Amino acid sequence: MKICPRCQKTYADDNLNFCLEDGSVLSPGAAEPATVMMNEPRPTQPQPPIQSQPGTQPGWNTPQQYSMQPAKKSSKTWLWVVLILGGVILLCGGGFAGLVFIGMQAEKNKADITTPPLNKNVQISANKGSNSGTFSNSASTSSRDDLETVDLSTWVKDFSAYGNTEFTNDEFVMSSKKKGFYYVLVAPERYQTEKADTRVTLRNVDNAAGSLGYGLIFHSNPTPLQQDYAFLIDTKRKKYRVVHHEPQDEKSVITWTTSAAIKEGSEENVLEARDLDDKIELYINGTLVTSIKNVYGFAGGVPGLYAGDGVKIAFKNLEIRK
């Protein structure tokens, strides 16, 4: 563990050398309690912006990893950040290359987030065999009836530097701690979305505005934000988009598109991804809105949840049907 001598913020990642708040050189801190050190995960990324939690043992009903990444912003202050961090790299031998990469990527594809063209064509609570609900669908009927439900009550984190989580009134509520960032949680490896219908119900608790959206992760690497798809909506603007993630980057598959299927305000919306042999169909409240080819999905990928821009989103009924 390391500690900032200026602001006293502590960091569990020993790969960090500088404070993410004020840039001070971190000092070795006191050893963490033994309970914190149990079941310590292998490092997955050296870059400071992504933090991984300890993995779960097979069969546990908790999300395996979580992570948050900054959204791409357009601001001249990034030019100063890149210049300053470039000097740090020269002095420290490249230890902050990941941060510089994020700085350079911040100017990329801003239009995909804010002003894309409209109407572009385009752990276990295993309830196998049960029938707790059906996937409504105005276009077709799914024949998949082998249902598995993820218990979101176990996804609550006691503390995260990047996101907030709570479980209340049978809803799992999560948000990123800062605007301009997105917070992602994914399920353990046993929950796989290939050849399956994956569905979640969500609502914008405070009907808050945000530019990044919120929604369903599918075909994800069990380490979040390495390789996945995200099906996201914005209830304020009644728009949806589809993105995929690579390490330290979010790229558009379908830019923001208007859809009358989205319910406004704090009403519940149901997002569903159906993985078929030749495509993935995406539904909002039972209406087929678009389909994509599975080009970027992770083989044996898992589902997850995405909340951006500090908007508080309540999720429930994360289900996989095969």
RAQUI-V795272 format. One record per residue. N is the residue number from 1. RES is the residue in one small letter. SS is DSSP state (a for helix, b for strand, c for the rest). OMEGA is omega as a letter, one per 20 degrees, with the letter a starting at -180 (* if undefined). D_LAST is the distance of its C-alpha to the last C-alpha in Angstrom with 2 decimals. Layout:
N|RES|SS|OMEGA|D_LAST / N|RES|SS|OMEGA|D_LAST
//
This chain:
1|m|c|r|43.15 / 2|k|b|a|45.34 / 3|i|b|r|47.22 / 4|c|b|a|48.82 / 5|p|c|a|52.60 / 6|r|c|a|52.94 / 7|c|c|r|50.17 / 8|q|c|r|49.23 / 9|k|c|a|45.49 / 10|t|b|a|43.78 / 11|y|b|r|41.10 / 12|a|c|a|39.06 / 13|d|c|a|38.43 / 14|d|c|r|41.46 / 15|n|c|r|40.85 / 16|l|c|r|42.09 / 17|n|c|a|45.80 / 18|f|b|r|46.42 / 19|c|c|r|45.62 / 20|l|c|a|43.03 / 21|e|c|a|45.13 / 22|d|c|r|48.69 / 23|g|c|r|48.58 / 24|s|c|r|50.75 / 25|v|b|a|50.64 / 26|l|b|r|48.61 / 27|s|b|r|50.38 / 28|p|b|r|49.04 / 29|g|c|r|48.20 / 30|a|c|a|48.38 / 31|a|c|r|45.81 / 32|e|c|r|42.78 / 33|p|c|a|42.44 / 34|a|a|a|41.04 / 35|t|a|r|38.00 / 36|v|a|a|37.05 / 37|m|a|a|37.37 / 38|m|c|r|35.00 / 39|n|c|a|31.85 / 40|e|c|a|33.00 / 41|p|c|r|30.51 / 42|r|c|r|31.56 / 43|p|c|r|32.67 / 44|t|c|r|30.24 / 45|q|c|r|32.49 / 46|p|c|a|36.26 / 47|q|c|a|36.33 / 48|p|c|a|37.25 / 49|p|c|r|34.99 / 50|i|c|a|31.79 / 51|q|c|a|31.64 / 52|s|c|r|29.16 / 53|q|c|r|28.78 / 54|p|c|r|28.65 / 55|g|c|r|25.34 / 56|t|c|r|23.73 / 57|q|c|r|23.62 / 58|p|c|r|20.37 / 59|g|c|r|18.89 / 60|w|c|a|20.68 / 61|n|c|a|19.08 / 62|t|c|r|20.88 / 63|p|c|a|20.44 / 64|q|c|a|21.66 / 65|q|b|r|23.81 / 66|y|b|a|25.32 / 67|s|b|r|27.47 / 68|m|b|r|29.48 / 69|q|b|r|31.10 / 70|p|b|r|33.86 / 71|a|c|r|33.34 / 72|k|c|a|35.65 / 73|k|c|r|38.87 / 74|s|c|a|42.03 / 75|s|c|a|45.04 / 76|k|c|r|48.26 / 77|t|a|r|48.09 / 78|w|a|r|45.51 / 79|l|a|r|48.34 / 80|w|a|r|50.33 / 81|v|a|a|47.39 / 82|v|a|a|46.89 / 83|l|a|a|50.64 / 84|i|a|a|50.93 / 85|l|a|r|47.97 / 86|g|a|r|49.37 / 87|g|a|r|52.52 / 88|v|a|a|50.60 / 89|i|a|a|48.94 / 90|l|a|a|52.39 / 91|l|a|a|53.66 / 92|c|a|r|50.70 / 93|g|c|r|49.66 / 94|g|c|a|46.40 / 95|g|c|a|44.65 / 96|f|c|r|43.38 / 97|a|a|a|42.14 / 98|g|a|r|38.71 / 99|l|a|r|40.36 / 100|v|a|r|42.41 / 101|f|a|r|39.39 / 102|i|a|r|37.85 / 103|g|a|a|41.24 / 104|m|a|a|41.46 / 105|q|a|a|37.94 / 106|a|c|a|38.65 / 107|e|c|a|40.48 / 108|k|c|r|37.79 / 109|n|c|r|35.96 / 110|k|c|a|36.99 / 111|a|a|r|36.70 / 112|d|a|a|32.95 / 113|i|a|a|32.91 / 114|t|a|a|35.74 / 115|t|c|r|36.77 / 116|p|c|r|34.25 / 117|p|c|a|34.66 / 118|l|c|r|33.06 / 119|n|c|r|30.86 / 120|k|c|a|30.26 / 121|n|c|a|28.55 / 122|v|c|*|26.07 / 123|q|c|r|18.04 / 124|i|c|r|15.98 / 125|s|b|a|15.26 / 126|a|c|r|12.39 / 127|n|c|a|11.79 / 128|k|c|r|9.43 / 129|g|c|a|9.94 / 130|s|c|a|11.93 / 131|n|c|a|12.35 / 132|s|c|r|13.99 / 133|g|c|r|13.56 / 134|t|c|r|12.32 / 135|f|c|r|11.86 / 136|s|c|a|15.30 / 137|n|c|a|15.97 / 138|s|c|a|19.40 / 139|a|c|a|18.65 / 140|s|c|r|15.79 / 141|t|c|r|13.29 / 142|s|c|r|9.53 / 143|s|c|a|8.60 / 144|r|c|a|4.95 / 145|d|c|r|6.21 / 146|d|c|a|5.04 / 147|l|b|r|6.65 / 148|e|b|a|8.45 / 149|t|b|r|11.62 / 150|v|c|a|14.03 / 151|d|c|a|17.60 / 152|l|a|a|19.64 / 153|s|a|a|22.87 / 154|t|a|a|23.15 / 155|w|a|a|23.11 / 156|v|c|r|26.71 / 157|k|c|r|29.23 / 158|d|c|r|32.77 / 159|f|c|r|34.11 / 160|s|c|r|33.15 / 161|a|c|a|35.71 / 162|y|c|a|33.35 / 163|g|b|r|31.19 / 164|n|b|r|31.31 / 165|t|b|r|28.70 / 166|e|b|r|28.95 / 167|f|b|a|27.02 / 168|t|b|r|28.71 / 169|n|c|r|28.06 / 170|d|c|r|24.39 / 171|e|b|r|23.97 / 172|f|b|a|23.72 / 173|v|b|a|26.47 / 174|m|b|r|27.03 / 175|s|b|r|29.42 / 176|s|b|a|31.26 / 177|k|c|a|34.84 / 178|k|c|r|36.44 / 179|k|c|a|36.31 / 180|g|c|r|35.53 / 181|f|b|r|32.92 / 182|y|b|a|29.16 / 183|y|b|a|27.50 / 184|v|b|r|24.03 / 185|l|b|r|21.99 / 186|v|b|a|18.89 / 187|a|c|r|16.68 / 188|p|c|a|17.18 / 189|e|c|a|15.85 / 190|r|c|r|13.38 / 191|y|c|a|11.06 / 192|q|c|a|9.70 / 193|t|c|r|8.63 / 194|e|c|a|8.79 / 195|k|c|a|6.68 / 196|a|c|r|4.62 / 197|d|b|a|6.44 / 198|t|b|a|8.91 / 199|r|b|r|11.67 / 200|v|b|r|15.02 / 201|t|b|a|18.18 / 202|l|b|r|21.50 / 203|r|b|r|25.19 / 204|n|b|a|28.35 / 205|v|c|a|30.32 / 206|d|c|a|33.79 / 207|n|c|a|33.16 / 208|a|c|r|34.40 / 209|a|c|r|34.87 / 210|g|c|a|33.50 / 211|s|c|a|33.16 / 212|l|c|a|30.04 / 213|g|c|a|27.36 / 214|y|b|a|24.45 / 215|g|b|a|20.72 / 216|l|b|r|17.33 / 217|i|b|r|17.10 / 218|f|b|a|14.18 / 219|h|b|a|14.25 / 220|s|b|r|17.10 / 221|n|c|r|19.31 / 222|p|c|r|19.41 / 223|t|c|a|23.00 / 224|p|c|r|22.90 / 225|l|c|r|24.49 / 226|q|c|r|24.75 / 227|q|b|a|22.05 / 228|d|b|r|19.40 / 229|y|b|r|18.84 / 230|a|b|r|19.84 / 231|f|b|a|19.37 / 232|l|b|r|22.48 / 233|i|b|r|24.53 / 234|d|b|a|28.14 / 235|t|c|r|28.82 / 236|k|c|a|32.57 / 237|r|c|a|32.65 / 238|k|c|r|29.63 / 239|k|b|r|28.31 / 240|y|b|r|25.18 / 241|r|b|r|24.90 / 242|v|b|r|22.59 / 243|v|b|r|23.81 / 244|h|b|a|23.00 / 245|h|b|r|24.71 / 246|e|b|r|26.90 / 247|p|c|r|29.15 / 248|q|c|a|31.59 / 249|d|b|r|30.52 / 250|e|b|a|28.39 / 251|k|b|a|28.33 / 252|s|b|r|27.55 / 253|v|b|r|25.06 / 254|i|b|a|25.80 / 255|t|b|a|28.81 / 256|w|b|a|29.30 / 257|t|b|a|28.79 / 258|t|b|r|29.76 / 259|s|c|r|27.29 / 260|a|c|a|28.35 / 261|a|c|a|24.82 / 262|i|c|r|25.49 / 263|k|c|a|27.15 / 264|e|c|r|30.27 / 265|g|c|a|31.81 / 266|s|c|r|30.02 / 267|e|c|r|27.73 / 268|e|c|r|24.01 / 269|n|b|r|21.76 / 270|v|b|r|17.97 / 271|l|b|a|16.50 / 272|e|b|r|13.14 / 273|a|b|r|12.00 / 274|r|b|a|9.77 / 275|d|b|a|9.73 / 276|l|c|a|10.89 / 277|d|c|a|13.13 / 278|d|c|a|16.30 / 279|k|c|r|15.78 / 280|i|b|r|14.11 / 281|e|b|a|14.67 / 282|l|b|a|15.94 / 283|y|b|r|16.57 / 284|i|b|a|19.15 / 285|n|c|r|19.36 / 286|g|c|a|17.42 / 287|t|b|r|19.67 / 288|l|b|a|18.72 / 289|v|b|r|21.27 / 290|t|b|r|20.74 / 291|s|b|a|18.74 / 292|i|b|r|19.34 / 293|k|c|r|19.22 / 294|n|c|a|17.51 / 295|v|c|a|20.87 / 296|y|c|a|20.99 / 297|g|c|r|17.56 / 298|f|c|r|17.66 / 299|a|c|a|16.03 / 300|g|c|a|13.64 / 301|g|c|a|14.13 / 302|v|b|r|13.40 / 303|p|b|r|13.57 / 304|g|b|a|16.98 / 305|l|b|a|19.61 / 306|y|b|r|22.71 / 307|a|b|a|26.00 / 308|g|b|r|29.11 / 309|d|c|r|32.85 / 310|g|c|r|33.25 / 311|v|c|a|31.55 / 312|k|c|a|30.21 / 313|i|b|r|26.60 / 314|a|b|a|24.95 / 315|f|b|r|21.16 / 316|k|b|r|19.04 / 317|n|b|r|15.57 / 318|l|b|a|13.71 / 319|e|b|r|10.08 / 320|i|b|a|6.67 / 321|r|b|a|3.83 / 322|k|c|*|0.00
//
